[in-house]
Amino acid sequence: MRIVGFILLAWLGNVTAAVFQAPWSAGWRFEGDKLSCQLSQTIPHLGQAVFSQAAGEPLAFYLQLNSATEVAEASVQIHPAPWQHRVLPSRRFPAGSLTTQSEGQQVGVRGPVAEQMLAALFAGSFPTFIYRRPWRGAVDEFQVAVSAVRFWDVYDRYQACRAQLPPYGIRDFQNLRFYFREHQIQLPDDDTTKLRHLARLLQRLGKGQVVVNNVTQKLGGKESQFWFRKRFQQIKQRLRQAGLKPDQVTTKPTGLSPRIDLFLFGPEGLRLYHYGRHQRDLTWNQKRRLQLLARYLTEYFTGSLIVNGYSDGARWRSERTNRAMSKRWAEKVRDYLASQGVDPARMQIRAWGSRHRVASNLTKAGQAKNRRVLIQLVADAKQPAAS
């Protein structure tokens, strides 16, 4: 009769434990490619024990449980093999993650603890997962022993696979954001290095596409699109110089996989706000643009702001009234930015009234252009200079 695994009930002090273990005939399955390496062992009726490492990430050791199993608390411990006499178990290491996958709950550890478990298997020991369920029953805890039998058959292949993994993976570049100063085109050296690493990764894969996106595309208007096109050409040139093909760098995805999205974020198109003669508050569109600007100011820009208010200088209105109107609208913009997390201490108000007009006040169209709030960004020494 072939043994497919075994379950024992053990009484450990005041704790009743159910012990699971793979059969002696169980082996290890190796899978690997240019970006990931995996070893797995099946535990009958329970799930799989897995060592997994992806490019740019630490080694992970986890127990993928069947969907019927729920876990509330888990740890991992090195147990001696049955033939290792007079050897005591190691201390317990808390599981660093308890995540629910579509096929069941996953209990695991990463980094140095996972490396210890791999070394323990190489030495012939049995790493053991220990977990409790959310409810109390006849069994207090479950122990799942991972067998070292035939581990050496795949160990060298697995380590060779890990050794060839690049130090960065797809996740390191996905949704990467590049920030630009106003009217800046050239990338800083750090960002250029990231692009070079990305190109090398896709060359290693022999496939993939970089899709470059404009964060302010829908709200920044023509000015935003103008500077985005210039910056995109710089990024495309850098990636082409690093070895990518023309169709691998685009603003319009064509279905190539893997797809890496990059996002360019500059302040153009977010600094100027016109207001109507009878307008009392910011419009929904103006608030959305200011929300984007606030993100830029809190995530990247470290300098100060001058919020300049201007009025239209209508003939029936005194200059004192014009100045009050321009101040009121500058304050509305400042206060909304403050509500979005921008420090008020960074912002200075300047009310110009009808001075510094940009169009004639003799027409309604000209007056509409003159009624505006213009935000000036004043960089400090911490900010990299624009190229």
Summary of the structure (lengths in Angstrom):
residues: 387
radius of gyration: 30.9
end to end distance: 75.9
largest distance: 103.7
contacts: 1173
relative contact order: 0.10
helix: 30%
strand: 29%
